[in-house]
Amino acid sequence: MICDDLGYGDPGCYGSNLPTPSLNAMAAEGLLCTHFNAAHPICSASRAGLLTGRYGTRSNTTGAFGPHSVSGTSLEETLLSNLFHDRGYKTKAIGKWHLGDAPEYLPTNRGFDSFYGVPYSVDMKPLPLMRDTMILEPDTDRKELTRLYAEEATRYIEQQTEVPFFLYMAFSYPHDPARASKRFQGKTHFGNVGDSIAEIDWSVGEVMKAVEKKGLADETLVMFTSDHGPWYQGSPGFLRGRKASTFEGGFRVPFLAKWSGVIGRGRIVEEWCSNLDVLPTLCTVCDLKPPAKPLDGVDKAEVLLEGKRAMEQKPILYFSPMGDRGMDIHCIRRQEWKLRVAQGIGGEIYLNDRSTQARKSAWLARPELYNVALDPTESYDVADPHPEIVAELLNDLESLMQTFPPQVVEAYAALKFDKGSITTPPGASPRPATQNEPAWSWEPADRRGAQ
């Protein structure tokens, strides 16, 4: 189960006052991850990352596809649904798709036996409700989506027989403009966003009850997460940034998992994990044949099921969807160390996403280093006392970027030439390189003069 724009701090089990009893119960009866990241901070790219185990920038998925898109997530990519289908599982997608709405990109051509849901986000129009490739309603009632998804999911689970199944359930909310059905409107005292999250929580409870009623709790692994951080509303918790930003609030998301009799009750997992890890982890858990293409995610089965540390760790890249066609790289992180090499110009996009200002990033004249375990708000640049970590991460970044498609490598090279001013303070949007400081300004010697 994956939400759209649910923030790290939105569920009650992650510290909010929202009524989320089903998610709280899932955490109490299973596990909760404290350091779990999305693959990208925007819709389509993040979902492509989860379903392929590879960055969306490898699969022509760098942002969010609009209605009537001529393309989608590359047809050369192997999706998690393909792996389950090839293994003999029944496969179904429910909810928001958003990996391309042309017929060849829809779920039933991407390894899913059936699909019930909408092709893209609730802020796009018209929003057709579909079954497989057939349009049931040309512009569906957005208030009813979560209820409809829950009913479809519970019916599907009730119909299962001896054949194992893979259900991918993608909620449309709390993406703006958030909506809930009449039963939940005004019930939380936290407005439309709170009401929509409460209905998602109810839906999770309905799915869990269906699994238990069918007698499948001991045989079913249930995962719950979000595609990235919250947009205008919702809570990133104590983290800086929101959706579309490369601060932790745009990337870190809730992750809960339950498997009765396998995952211990009430476990807290502090290992650094990612939605990129879902595919390789399920390949181990469900004995799936991995894709032929190299994966960016890591098998975390022993971490989630046995509480062990992962044997393999990979640096994680933070792509910005708001720069050069969504291909600008802003950060690289290895465990708790996060190096910022570029930043968006003009502030963070969620403050005004329809600004006439060009979406652009600039290379920082001086990279910034943050320990996001000790400093999750990314408030204290510690590059000066740790030059060796800066050098290691820069070297890792150079090596990794050469593995991407040519257009991504070209965007990376262009970004490095588009430098901000050396006068830019740590944590700030880059000042233009040609801008001199005003006469009244005092700058330290190492941060003086335009470049």
C-alpha positions, -999 to 999 in steps of 0.1 A, spaced: 0 0 0 14 34 -10 -1 68 -3 2 100 -24 19 128 -5 16 113 30 42 130 52 67 113 76 49 130 105 13 123 95 5 89 110 -1 88 148 25 62 152 50 87 138 40 114 163 10 132 150 -24 137 167 -43 125 138 -66 95 144 -49 66 127 -58 35 148 -52 10 120 -17 23 112 -9 25 149 -20 -11 153 0 -22 123 31 -6 139 23 -23 172 18 -57 156 47 -54 131 75 -30 124 81 7 119 110 22 101 125 54 113 149 61 84 130 51 53 132 72 21 112 75 -11 131 70 -44 123 105 -57 104 135 -42 76 135 -69 49 112 -80 57 93 -112 94 91 -106 89 77 -71 65 50 -82 88 40 -110 116 37 -84 95 14 -61 82 -8 -89 116 -12 -107 141 -10 -79 159 16 -101 159 54 -101 132 69 -123 159 88 -141 169 55 -157 135 48 -170 123 81 -186 104 89 -154 119 121 -140 88 140 -128 50 135 -130 33 125 -162 3 146 -172 -30 135 -188 -27 121 -224 10 117 -220 27 103 -251 52 84 -230 55 66 -197 79 46 -176 101 28 -202 87 -4 -216 122 -18 -214 120 -18 -176 109 -49 -156 83 -40 -130 77 -59 -97 44 -69 -111 62 -87 -140 83 -106 -116 53 -118 -96 33 -126 -127 62 -147 -141 64 -166 -107 27 -176 -111 11 -150 -88 -22 -134 -95 -15 -96 -98 -38 -66 -93 -33 -29 -92 -58 -7 -74 -58 31 -72 -35 57 -87 -12 45 -115 7 75 -129 33 57 -150 17 66 -183 -19 66 -195 -15 55 -231 -27 19 -235 7 3 -237 18 19 -204 -13 10 -184 -11 -17 -156 -26 -45 -177 3 -42 -201 29 -40 -173 25 -74 -155 -9 -68 -138 -38 -92 -146 -63 -65 -137 -65 -28 -127 -91 -7 -110 -84 30 -104 -73 62 -120 -45 69 -144 -29 99 -127 -33 124 -98 -65 140 -84 -54 175 -94 -56 166 -131 -87 166 -152 -106 149 -164 -100 120 -140 -114 88 -154 -122 58 -132 -110 27 -151 -113 -11 -150 -84 -26 -169 -84 -4 -201 -121 5 -200 -133 38 -187 -162 34 -162 -166 71 -154 -151 98 -176 -146 122 -146 -151 103 -114 -163 117 -80 -130 123 -62 -146 122 -28 -154 85 -32 -120 72 -44 -106 59 -11 -139 41 -3 -140 25 -38 -104 14 -35 -111 -3 -1 -141 -21 -14 -123 -33 -45 -94 -45 -24 -115 -64 1 -135 -81 -26 -103 -91 -44 -88 -107 -12 -121 -125 -4 -120 -141 -39 -85 -156 -35 -81 -193 -36 -49 -214 -36 -29 -192 -60 -7 -166 -43 -14 -130 -51 3 -96 -53 -19 -66 -46 -5 -31 -53 -28 -6 -37 -20 31 -44 -42 56 -26 -49 89 -43 -47 110 -11 -38 131 9 -25 147 -24 -39 182 -29 -69 189 -32 -75 163 -5 -110 148 -2 -129 122 19 -162 106 16 -192 119 35 -186 95 63 -153 111 72 -158 147 63 -153 170 93 -146 140 116 -110 146 125 -110 184 133 -79 185 111 -96 197 79 -97 180 45 -62 166 47 -68 151 82 -101 136 70 -85 121 40 -58 105 61 -84 91 85 -102 75 56 -70 60 43 -64 46 78 -99 31 78 -92 15 44 -60 0 57 -80 -15 86 -105 -30 61 -77 -46 41 -61 -61 72 -94 -75 84 -100 -91 50 -66 -108 51 -73 -121 86 -109 -132 78 -96 -151 48 -71 -169 71 -41 -155 53 -25 -134 80 3 -159 85 10 -161 48 8 -125 38 34 -97 41 17 -63 41 37 -31 36 26 5 39 45 36 27 42 69 8 56 81 -25 73 111 -9 68 139 16 37 161 20 28 190 -3 13 222 9 -5 205 39 4 175 60 34 170 82 70 162 74 75 158 112 107 173 125 123 173 90 131 202 68 114 205 34 84 191 16 74 174 -16 97 182 -46 125 194 -23 157 175 -18 156 181 20 147 151 41 111 163 44 107 156 7 122 122 8 117 105 42 84 87 45 66 63 68 71 26 63 52 -1 82 52 -38 77 33 -67 92 36 -105 87 20 -124 116 44 -150 130 74 -138 110 79 -101 119 82 -96 156 56 -73 173 64 -36 179 98 -37 162 116 -3 155 139 -5 125 166 23 125 185 9 95 186 33 65 162 19 39 145 31 8 115 23 -15 142 13 -40 149 -17 -17 113 -31 -20 118 -50 -52 151 -67 -43 138 -75 -8 106 -91 -22 127 -110 -47 143 -128 -17 112 -131 4 90 -144 -25 116 -163 -45 113 -140 -75 138 -139 -104 155 -105 -102 155 -83 -133 184 -84 -157 192 -48 -153 213 -37 -123 193 -25 -93 198 7 -73 180 -8 -43 194 -34 -19 180 -66 -5 168 -58 31 150 -90 38 172 -99 68 168 -63 81 130 -64 80 124 -100 89 152 -109 112 165 -76 126 200 -80 112 221 -52 96 222 -51 58 254 -67 44 254 -43 14 250 -5 15 248 18 -15 250 56 -16 216 71 -22 211 99 -48 186 128 -44 174 140 -78 154 172 -80 123 172 -102 123 209 -105 155 215 -125 167 204 -159 138 182 -170 138 166 -136 174 153 -140 193 177 -117 211 159 -89 212 178 -56 225 154 -30 242 121 -23 238 103 10 257 73 25 240 62 57 238 93 79 261 115 58 244 136 33 263 158 9 245 187 -9 262 197 -42 234 218 -58 202 236 -48 172 251 -64 172 288 -72 145 310 -58 135 289 -27 117 257 -23 92 248 -50 63 239 -27 60 275 -16 49 286 -51 48 258 -76 32 279 -103 57 307 -102 68 322 -135 104 318 -124 122 292 -144 127 259 -126 164 258 -122 192 246 -100 227 259 -94 259 240 -84 271 251 -50 305 268 -50 311 249 -18 294 216 -10 275 212 23 277 182 45 250 172 70 247 143 95 210 136 91 210 112 120 222 138 145 208 167 125 176 157 107 166 193 101 197 198 80 206 229 101 243 225 106 268 223 77 298 202 89 318 201 57 348 219 72 355 194 100 350 164 77 368 170 44 375 133 40 338 124 39 331 153 15 359 139 -8 346 103 -6 310 113 -14 321 135 -43 340 106 -57 310 82 -52 288 108 -70 311 111 -100 313 73 -103 275 68 -100 265 95 -124 284 78 -152 261 48 -150 230 69 -160 216 74 -195 234 100 -217 208 127 -212 212 125 -174 250 126 -176 247 156 -199 224 174 -174 249 166 -146 278 181 -166 257 212 -175 247 217 -138 284 217 -127 291 246 -150 261 266 -137 276 276 -104 262 298 -77 282 325 -60 308 316 -34 290 342 -11 260 319 -8 256 310 29 252 273 38 216 261 35 206 290 12 193 290 -23 224 299 -44 230 335 -52 238 343 -88 275 339 -96 276 373 -112 261 391 -83 284 412 -62 277 417 -25 263 451 -15 287 477 -1 274 472 35 279 434 34 307 418 54 317 383 43 345 361 58 375 357 36 366 323 23 332 335 12 340 368 -4 336 381 -39 315 368 -68 327 340 -90 
